Every structure is written in C-alpha cells, then in structure tokens.
Amino acid sequence: EAYSTHDQVVSFVWAVLTRIIPQPFLGNPSSKRALRMNIWKFIRLRRFETFQVTDCIGELKAPEYSWLSKIGFTGCFCSVLLREETGLSNGMEEQKQNNLLHCWISWLFSDIVIPLINTYLYVTERETKRYDVFYYPKSVWRNLTSNTVASLNAQSFKILCGTSRRAIKHLYRSSRVRFLPKAKDIRPLVNFKAQSKDGTLNKCHLVIKKLRDDNPEMFGSSAFDYDGVYKNLSSFMSSVRGQLKESKIYIVVADVSKAFD
C-alpha cells in the first residue's frame, strides 16, 4: 500500500506548476481552481479511459487569462506560425484567444504534466484492481522491486548487461519484464506480445514435436495445444469410466510454481 493517492499526486503536480510557471499563465484564482480540477480528473482516469483536449480545457475561459488579449498578430516569424496554427485573421480576436488558450493548455498537459508524472512516478495497475491506476514514487518503487529482482536473480534468472545483453536482443528471444503489485508482494510479468518470437522459435518447436512423436513416453501427459489436452483427457475418461460406474470424475486445476521458468 505504498502508492500515492490521487490527491497527493495532484498536490505534487500543482506545487511544481506553481513554481515553474509564471502566475499570470495560470490565470486568475477561478481559472486556477478549474485547472487544478482538470488535472485531478486526468490523474483519476482508469485504464483505457481517454482524456481529450476539451477535457483539459473544461470550464476554463479565455477572458480569465489577461495575457491572451495582449498577443497580437504582427509580421514577425512567430506570429506567422501562430496565425497558421490557429487559422485565424486579426479581426477574430475572441476566437483567436480561445484557440490560443487551447494551444496553451494542451501544451501544458502534454509537455509538462505528463512528463512530470513519468519522471517522478511509476504508473501501474494492481493485481486485484486491474482497471484502476496507481502512482508509486519511483524511489519507493525501486525499494519495492529490489527484493523481487534479487529473488529472481537468486533463482533461475540473471541480469544481462553489455555484450550478452546485446547478443540476446539480436535473437529476439528476450522479453520485457514488469512488476505487478499484489496485496503483500510483487508479481513479475513477462510480455511476450511486444515482439513476435514465433519465427525464431519455430525450428525449436518443430524439433520438440519430432521428439514427442518419436518418444511419446518422454512427455508423459504434456500437451502442445487444446486438441492435445482433449485427446489425453478423452482417452483417460474412456479408460476409467467402466471402472468408476456411477462415481463422479473431478478435474483439479492447479497453479504450478515456476511452470514457465
């Protein structure tokens, strides 16, 4: 439970913004409250939810930012780019200010708020709440994962570096590991979908299938696909059904420790 609450994350982001951004750019007290509320809505998003530019703007209004009215179109290079960006002429002042506000708030979120969160916080879900988003300070996250990394390193894994790391990456047989917080510990997960390894491992798969066909007793009840599972289960059921008569057959599903190591 070492993650930061949404309110704590918002307070951190807002504290940084008020220190690095000139106060007029944050607007008057009313717009500051509205902007902080928009940041809070962004922080509390769940997985797969989206946040559009209109959500970043929310209840913000251009007249609340006095500096917008002081920006005019001139013949300078920057103003030409600004005119092209907004697509407006000199006479449409109100719409110009609204578009400038959209550009400013969009940049604030994309180039300051989001990079700030990525720099200081590790954002992830948890095993029991897969659709909620949790924010861990990176210093805390390093402490949480250090024991898990040490445990993996002490078992059947090791950290690769230098030449060995580059060599294994060229073979496309490595996958990215990430850690999923649980109630009392952390679970390591490997993402095999990031890059397909089927082409590289296809020959190994064919060799194993050939060994299975030549020496089926070596593989016991192992199955390569659901069809194999069905065939094994069907033959077993046929062999014991006559002996059991009216007794029921139960199937037990178990989690095998380090099954994929």
N, C-alpha and C positions, 0 to 999 in steps of 0.2 A: 504494500500500500504506500509506496514511496513516491508516487506520482504527484504532480502539482494539480490542484483543482483548476477549473476553468477561470474562476475569479482571480486566482493567483497569477495565471498566465496573462490574463487581460491587464492586471495591475502592472506586471513586469513590462509588457509591450507598451503600455501607455506611459509609464515612467521614462522609458527610453525615448519615446517620441517627443515628449515634452522637453527633453534635454537636448536633443539634436536638431529639432525643427523650430524655427522662429515662431513665436506665439501667433503673429498675425496669419500665418499659413494654416493654423489650426482653426481659425475663425473666432467668433465670439463665444461667450460661455454656453449659449444654447447649442451652437453647432459642435462645440467640443463634447457636450453630453451625447449628442446624436452620433457623432463619430465614434465615441467610445462604445456606444451601444452596438453600432455596426461591427466593430471589432469583436465584441463579445459574441454576437451572432455567428461570426466567422469561426471563432475559436470553438464554439459548442457544436459545430457541424458533426454529423455522424459520417461513417464511411459511406462512400458512393454518393453522398449528397453534393450538390453543386452550389456555387456562390457566384452570381453574375455581377457585372459592373453595376447594374441597377440596385443590387443588394448592398454593394459597397457605398452607394450614394444614400440610399434610404430616404430619410427626411431632410437631408442637407439641402440648403438653398443658397444660390449664388449671392444674393444680397447680404448674407451673413459673413461674406468674405470681402472685406473692403478693398483688398489689394487687387481683386479681379477687375474692378472698374478703372483701375489706373493703367491697365495694359492696353495699349493701342496698337493698331497696325501701322507700321512705317515701311520705309523702303529697305530696311536692314535685312540681312540674310535670315536671321532668326524669325523675324516677323513673317517673311515669305513662307518659311516652313510651317509656321503656326497657322497661317491662312490656309495653306494646303491641307494641314491636318484637320482643321475644323470645317473647311469647306464653306466659309462664310465671308461676306464682304464687310466693309467698315460700317455700313448702316444698320446692321442687325446686332446691336450691342447686347441686348438681353440674351438672345440665343447664343451669341459668342461667349458670354460669360458662363452660361450653363455648360457649354461644351468644354470650356477651359476647366471648369470645376470637375467634370467627368474625367478629363485627362489627368488632372492633378490627383484626385482620389484613387483612380485606377493605378497610377504610378506609385502612390503611397503604399498601396496594398501589395502590388507585385514586386516592387524593388526595395521595400523597407520592412513591412510587416512580415511577409512570408520568409525572406532570407533571414530575418532576425530570429524567427521561430526555428528555422532549420539549423541555425548556427548554435543556439544555446539549449535547444530542447530536442529530445528523441521522441518522435511521434509514432505511436503504435496502437494496436488493439490489444485486448487481453483474451485469454482462452475462454473465460466464462461470459465475456461481453464482446462478441466478435464484431458488432456493428457500432460500438462506441469508440471514441478516440481518446487516448490517454497521453499526457505530456509528462515526460520524465526529464528533469535537468540532466544534461549529459555527464556531469560529474557523478551524479547519483547512479545513472545508468551504467557507467563504467564499473562502479563498485558492485552493482548487482550482477553484471555479466562476467566479471573477472573470475568468480568461483566456478561458474559454469564452463568457461573456457579452460580453466585449469583442470576441471574434472574430465572434459573431453580429451584434453591433451594427455592425461594420465591413463586413459583407457586405450582405445584403438585409433585415435586421431592424432595428428600433429600439425602444427602451424608451419606452412611453407613460406619460404622467402627466397629472394634472389633468383638464381638460375633454376632451381627446382620448381619454383612457382611459375616462372615464365614457360617452362617446358610443359607443365601440366595444362596450362591455359591453352597452348597451341593444340593440344589433343582434344580439347572440348570435353574433357571428362571431369571437370571440376564444376561445382555449383555453388551458388551464393548461400551462405548460412545466415539466418537471422534468428532472433530470440523472441519467444512469445511469453509474456509474464503469466504466471499462474497464481493461485492463492498463496502458496508457500514457497515456490521456487520458480525457475525459468525453464521453458522447454525449447530446445534447439529445433529449428525447422530448416529443411533444405528445399530450395526452389529448383525443381528440375524442368520447369516450364520456361525459364528465362531464355534458354537456348537449346535447340533440339540436339540430342546426342544419339538419336536413332541411327543415323548414317555411320557414325564412328563405331558404335557398339553392335551393329548388325552382324558383323562377322563373328563376334564373340557369342552372340545369341544363337547363331547357326551351329557353332561348334558344340554348345551346350545341348542343343536339341538333338544333334547327332549322337552325342554321348548317351542321352536319355533313351534314344531309340535302340542303341546297341546294348546298353546295360541298364534297363529299366529298374533293376533291383537297387541300383546305387542311389536312386532318387526317392525311393520309398513312396510316400503318398503326395509328394510335391507335384504341383500342377502349374502349368505355364499360363493358363487363361481360365475363364469361367467354364468353357466347354470341358476342359480337363477336370475341373472341380466337379462338374455334374457327372462325368463318366465315373470318377472314383467313388462318388457318393452313391450313384445308382448301382454300381456293382456291389458295394458294401451292403446296401439295403437289400438287394436280392439275395445275398448270401446269408443274411441273418433273419430275414422276415419269417422263414419257415420255422426257425428255432424259437423265436420270441412269441409266436402265436398272437395272443391278444395284448401282450405288453407293448407299451408305447416306446418309441425311439426319440431320444432327446439329442439335440445338436448344441454343443457348447462352443461359444465364440470366445477366444482368449486373446489377450494382448501379449505378444511375445517380446520380451525385453531385448533391445538391440537387434531386432529382426532384420533391419536394413543396413546394419553397420558393415 
